[in-house]
Amino acid sequence: MASTEKSIKPAIGITMGDPCGIGPEVVVKALADPQVYATCRPLVVGNVFAMEQAVALTGLPVKIKEVNDLTLPGDEPGVIEVVDIHNLNPEDITVGEINPVCGKAAMEWVTKAGQLALAGVVDALATAPLNKEAASLAGYKSIGHMELLQELSKSKLVATMLMAKNLRVVHLSTHRSLSHACDLVKKDRILEYLELTHESFVRYGFKNPRIGTAALNPHGSDGGIMGNEESAEIMPAVKAAQSQGINAVGPVPADIIFHQAIQGQYDVVLCMYHDQGHIPVKVYGFEESITANLGLPFIRTSVDHGTAFDIAGQGIAFHESMLESIRLAIALAKGDGMSEFAA
């Protein structure tokens, strides 16, 4: 079982991601870093064959060891421990191609990892990328990590946060069409997300987190010329949050708020929809950008990139995002917060 004692390095569950993509490769590359083992006990949930193929592809001096999921993970550098639930045959893996069989297996590994986190076997999760189309073809309606783990844990409200260096962005909605996302810009929902963001950042070590709230419309609607969501929904939510002692401001036009956050004016920005937050984070720090979920009963971080089928199997995938997501999972599991991620 994972230990809560500070003297024991935290156990970090790492899902392999879709085996047809770059997930196995970036996991192997990240775990080839001995510093990871100096600070945690990693445990991969995935497929032994795919992991062995990734080792062969990278040529790194590591080996794969299948283990029982109820034992405390080891911390021997060069030995990658893998929990394999034997739900995928090697011949079913089609690297570089969308495959519902692999999509289903990858979703089942996320479920298994979530179960290990809920049971306390691991202290946090760091996840490699899923392919949403493959998961959908496999019959899943919840096609993302967050949605699947929210259902598994029966969590009422969960949010996605992206971060690159000192820019942190929480999303009011993620995988929704733009028209649907705009319909979700409502006072009560915004207030819930401001409360969740405040509570989470206090746990992360921010005594009085400064939350910038993005406007929805260009120029913050220019006094109502371009929409009224700012005056009708966003501003009332911000004022309600302020009345609770939450250090929130807004609405701030989206073309300035992220620059202000990078300059240190806010600890985190609440944005109104997927691309409004994803674009500035990825432009600011694409390779090292990572995600984390707020509202789950366990820590879950992730890479901020997809399965990259176009380069899968070539050994050229960058692993910085995977490594950073593991580092963040370790820091949060140890109670160190985000102090190391503010540079």
Secondary structure, 3 states (H helix, E strand, C coil): CCCCCCCCCCEEEEECCCCCCCHHHHHHHHHCCHHHHHHCEEEEECCHHHHHHHHHHHCCCCEEEECCCCCCCCCCCCEEEEECCCCCCHHHCCCCCCCHHHHHHHHHHHHHHHHHHHCCCCCEEEECCCCHHHHHHCCCCCCCHHHHHHHHHCCCCCEEEEEECCEEEEECCCCCCHHHHHHCCCHHHHHHHHHHHHHHHHHCCCCCCCEEEECCCHHHHCCCCCCCHHHHHHHHHHHHHHHCCCCEEEEECHHHHHHHHHCCCCCEEEECCHHHHHHHHHHHHCCCCEEEEECCCCEEEEECCCCCCCCCCCCCCCCHHHHHHHHHHHHHHCCCCCHHHCC
